[in-house]
């Protein structure tokens, strides 16, 4: 998981919001903090566009399918990670404080904790439906080098200096999940360059972070938001994490191929897209440019290979227990029970997850992106996952919907 190209003027702000401003997977504050938008007198400010509210209906744990079969101990480390952030919020402080005294190995104690401290709320879409799309993502491994040479010809870029990143909450607190991105031209904020424009010009010259050996792998790294790069010349593996994004909305290249009759919707997967890319060298850049969004990275040391990358919540993701959600509808960090099926299968996949990430393509109330973990097997699962699912968010009793 969100993307913005907006001006601070009234007309361009409304246009940008209507065009689909959002937030990306693993979106973190820009280095050095955010750029506050200029304050205008209250009487002259344009009316804010408030995010839609999710429809949450309180229910019981007995009504949640698969709840009693899940081993909640497997979700406990991810929940405790969420609590590192949520404990600062009044509604979550009690639960996260009491969680410190629960034995993570005691299945009965863990279950009793969740059932006594939380109320499950089924999530419904704005149209009243209770099902939505569940996709998957993972942390890939790429091959690269610090210096351009041989097969290492595709750059991963740092965020450019002229990219503005504005937090809308400074003017409209109700828009706290939205950001503006653009660049200054003659004292006006205009949209930042699209992917196609960046690839045609030299705007990013000198911002190369690393060089990798495969353009399509570099593209999918941007879709995933973070990954690892095995450096041939430095003899080490590093993590590259999401740093920023050019402000243009994410558009699926799989959908582009379907719309142009190159494959059916059922055939569209990461694996089939890569196969099409390899088979059509003359159209490769055309395909990549169908997604105007462009993601920039920062390098991080891989201190513990067993820990996942940090999500939007700022805590490491837990394989098969972390999901990306739309924060316009659900609270970041909350436990969410997900009832779906295994990738390309009808076998039930019902388990307690933690909403620890966001994504540019994750837009709706009943919508989740399932983090499968690191490596090739995780990538296979993530690439095939396009399932239907239902969701229940667990809210502290003090915050439960009445």
Helices and strands as residue ranges (DSSP letters): H 10-18, E 35-36, G 42-44, E 55-58, G 61-63, G 67-69, H 73-86, H 90-98, G 99-101, H 107-117, E 118-124, E 132-145, E 154-157, E 164-167, G 168-170, G 173-175, E 179-185, E 188-190, H 195-200, E 208-212, H 215-224, E 226-231, E 236-245, H 253-259, H 270-279, G 281-283, H 284-289, E 295-300, E 322-324, E 335-341, E 348-357, E 368-374, H 376-384, E 386-396, G 397-399
